[in-house]
Amino acid sequence: MTRRYHYFDHEADIGIEAQGKTVDEAFANAALAMFAIMAEPATVIPEREVAVEFDEADLELALVTWLNQLLGQARLRGLVFCAFELEHTGSHWRGRAWGMPWRGGAERGTEVKGATLTMLKVEQGPKGWIARCVVDV
């Protein structure tokens, strides 16, 4: 299996770059990369589902909106996510995330404060889509 995401250094923050066969898959993998900074995905049980929906015509801004909406839902509900699904039609996006409440003893990684416009890029390459941005930690 091809690696779905990787990280790159960016001063005090962390860059994420995710790949996918479709833009929706690349965005879902970017969400996985972002939440993997906060907790090892394999240790998170997908017992709760949260839906997000938004409108954004610009693909790059859609990536940042998606990631920040997920962070907002996670904070609001006290959850950490480990699995993601996203689809869009035109400029309308619908996504779902699965995760669990933070529990005592759960090992927390680095808190992500938000996805930024820094080094933001969404593009189709020869092997699929790439979604990249820097997250503020």
ZIKA-V307266 format. One line per field, one symbol per residue. phi: phi as a letter, one per 20 degrees, with the letter a starting at -180 (. if undefined). burial: b if it has 9 or more other ideal C-beta (glycine too) atoms within 8 Angstrom, else e. A space follows every 10 residues. Layout:
phi=???
burial=???
//
This chain:
phi=.ffeabdcfb ledcecccda fcffffffff fffffffeaf gfeeefecdc dcbbdaeeff fffffgffff fffffgdmdc dcbbbbbbcm dedcccccab ffdgnffeee feeredeflf bcbedfdpec ccadded
burial=eeebbebeeb eebbbbbbbb eebbbbbbbb bbbbbbbbbe beebebebeb ebebebeeeb ebbbbbbbbb bebbeebebb bbbbebebee ebbbbbbbbb eeeeebeebe ebebbbeeeb bbeeeeebbb bbbbbbb
//
